[in-house]
Amino acid sequence: AEKAYTTTCTVTVVAPNLLQNPGFEEGNTGYTLSKGFSNGITNQESKNNRTGSYCLHFYSASAIQGWTAEQTITLAPGVYEFTLYGQGGDVGEEADIHAYVKIGDTELKAPVNLTSWQVWDDPTITFTLTEQTQVAVGVQITAAAGAWGSFDDWYLRVHTHTLTHVTAQKPTATEPGNVEYWHCAGCGKYFADGAGTEEISREDTVLPVV
């Protein structure tokens, strides 16, 4: 007799990457690089890249002061996430290496911890735009002489909420309660519905003591 088998398929839907040349497979195309970074640092060093054949590599025998690599893009209103991957070392105790998103005069930052070869750190910056806006996403390095490393696989995507359901709790004479709500840890927003369409504030979720 023929046997019946049950199979399970997991499908992960990933939002499109909005950046041009996110893995540096086309060299510096799409990026503005500061003077230090522009010294031929995109290369085919397979030992320094995360995926593909190329990466944004850096090394300096002297101290690095504010090297930057960035890409500008105009975005529609919405919630977005910017992520990049970095690895490296010998950056010094006073190093300041961070991913950033610049929106007008506002700059959002997330540290990139370069601790060892092929140990990749992937900080994420989540931001909200209320109107069509030109933004710059990038990385900045200030580090000690002899610092080295690389960056690869930059991602800029529309943020997809991952919602956690919180059940309603009645308040007591000593403890506040809460209404039923949903929370997205990725962007920190609160919602009154499981579809993530009715945004509320953190204060809206709290029921005072009785």
N, C-alpha and C positions, 0 to 999 in steps of 0.2 A: 504493500500500500504506500501511496505517496505521503510524505510527511509535510506538515504545514509549519512554516516558520514565521515568527513575528519579528519584524525589523523596526528599529527606531531611527529616525533621522532628525538631527538637530540643525535648524537653520538659523544662522545669525545674520540679521540685517544690519548693515553698516552704512551710515550716511555717507554720501560722496565727499571726497576730499576737495576742498575749494582752492587749494594752493596749486600753483604752477611748479612743476619739477620738484616735488616734495622729497625725493630721495637723491637729488643731485646727479641723476643719471644723465642729465643734459648739461653738466658742468655748472657754471654760475648762472645760467639762464633763469631770469625771474627774480634774482636777488640783488640787493645793493650791499656791497661788502666794504668795510673800512680798510684803510691802507694795509694794516697788518694781515688781515684775512685775505686780501687780494694777492698775496704772494704765492699763488699757485696751490692753494690748499684744497681744492677739489681734485681728487686723484683716485686711482684704481688700486688702492692699497687694501687688498681683501682682508687683511688682518685688523683693520680699523673700522670697516663698515659693518653695519648691522644687517642690512639686506641689500640686494642688488650688487653692483660692481663699484659704486662710487659713494663718497661721503664728504662731509665738510670737515677737513682735518686741520689741526693747528699745532704749532710748536714754536717756541721762541727761546733763544738763549738768554735774552734780556727780559726784564719785567714787562708784562702785558698791561697796558693801560686803556681799558674801555674799548677793546675791539668789538665791533658789531657786525652782524649779518642779519638782514631783514628783508621782508617782502611786504609790499603794500597792496591792498585790495579794497574795493568798494563793496559793502555788504548791505543787504536789505534789513529792515527791522526784524529782530528775533534774538534768540539765545544761542550763543556759540561756545565751542570749546577749542582751545589751541593747545596742542601737545607736541613735544619733540623729544627725541632720545639723545642722550649724551653719555660718553664714557671718557675716562682719562685719569690723570694723576699728577702728582708733584706740583699742585697748584698753590701751596703755601697756606699758612694759617689765616692770613688776612684776605684770602681770595673772595671775590664777589662775582659769581657766575650765575646768571639768571636768564630765564626765558621772560619775554615781555610782550604785552599788547599795549600799543599806544593809540588812544582815542582822543584826538584833539590835544588838550593840555593834560589829560589824565594818562598815567602810565600804571598798568597792573603788572606785578612781577611775581615770579615763582622761582625759588632757587633750584639750580641744577647741581647735584652733588656728584662730583667726579672723584671717585675713590680708588679705582683700579681699572686695569685693562679688561675690556669686554664685560664690565659690570655696568649695565645700562640703567640710567635714571630717566624717568619719563614724567616730569611735572606737567600738570594740566592747569590752564587758566580758563575759567568760565566767565563770560561777560554778556551783558544784555545791551542791545541797541534799540532805541525807540524810534529812530528814523534812519533813512539811508545815510551811511557814513563811510568815509574812507578810514581804514585802520592800518596800522603797521604791526606785524608780528615778527619776532626775531629773538636773537640771543645776544647777550653782552658778556664779555670776559674781562675781568681784572684779576691778574694772577702773578705769582712769583716767577722769576727767571727759571727756565727749564720746564715750565708747565707744558703739558701735551694733552691731546685728546681729539675727539671727533664728535660730530653731530650728524644724525641721520633720521630719516623717516619723520618729517614734519607733517602734522595733520591740523587742518582747520575744518571743522564740521559744524553743522547745525546740531545743537545739543538735543539729545533724546532723553527725556525724563525716565529715571528708574525709580518708581514710586513704591514706598513702604506704607502699608495701611496701618493706621493707628485707630483702635476701637474707642468708642466713647466711654468715658469714666465719669460717674457722678461725683460731685464734690462732697466733702464732709465738713464738719465744723472746724477741722484742723488742716485739712489738705484740699488744695484746689483740684478740680477735675478738668476734663477736656471734652470737646466735641469730637465726633468722628472726623478724621482728616487723613490726607495722604501727604507724604513728605519725600522730596527728591534730595538725596544726599549729595548728588553731583553739583547742583546749582544752589541748594539750600532753600528752595522755594516750597511753600505750603499750598495745598489745594483742597477744595471742599468736595472734589469728585475724583474718582479713580481714573478718569481719562486725562486728568491734568489740564483741564480747560478753564476752571474757575479758581483763579489764584486768590488766596487769602493771606493775611499776615500771621506771624507767630502769635501775636496777641489775640487774634480772632479764635484761636484754638482753645484758649484757656477759659475755664468756668471758675468763678471766684468761690471761696469757701462760703458755706451757708450758716 
